[in-house]
Structure formats: structure tokens, C-alpha cells
Amino acid sequence: MHQLSPGVRSVLEAKGISQFTDIQRQAFDPLFEGRDCLARSRTGTGKTLAFGLPILERIASEVASGEYDAKRGRSPRMLIMAPTRELARQVLTFLLCFRFFPSTSARARCNTVMSTN
């Protein structure tokens, strides 16, 4: 696996994840570097982790290095759009597992906006 913070690695291990899927491996570097990424993969291949984890890791590394001051920074740092309320809840629930980074004082703030249309 890529260079992951110890806190994230322990959450992954607790969830039984020991290696990245193809989509996760291919998306990690571009997203961690802040580049745009468009990918398509079948259901159940780990797209939520593929897109969420590198962004959360980048935020944690910026906070740890002093590049990002959470008190003065702009929000939001990540925007995730999902086509259904059920999927939005599923993504939020999964990413909340990674809302803390023991090596830094960063904490993710998660808000969910759902449309009734």
C-alpha cells in the first residue's frame, strides 16, 4: 500500500483491508497530488475508499506539515456527490471511520446535503 499514516493504516486493518484494489491503486497518486481524476469501476470495487482516502491523507499531511491551518483554512476541503440519499449515507458512514488522524490535531468536519428530487 502507499504511504499511509499509522492511524489510517490501523483503521484499514481493523476493517480487514490489507491491499488496494485496482481502482484504489490507480487513483491514489493523482488524487493525493491534487490532480483531477475520473474513473469508472464496478459496484463493490472500493471506489469510496479510492477517492476518499488519498484526499483525507493529503489533508492530514498538509495539517501535519503546517501547510494548512484548519482554523484559517477554507471549507469545504472535499466535496462528494452521490446520486441517492442511501449512497450518500453509505459514503459518509464509511469516511467517518477516518475522521481522525492521531498524528495530527486535524479532524474532518462532515456535512451531508441531500436532495429530495
Secondary structure as UniProt FT lines:
FT   HELIX           6..14
FT   TURN            15..16
FT   HELIX           22..32
FT   TURN            33..34
FT   TURN            43..44
FT   HELIX           47..65
FT   TURN            70..72
FT   HELIX           85..96
FT   TURN            97..98
FT   TURN            102..103
//
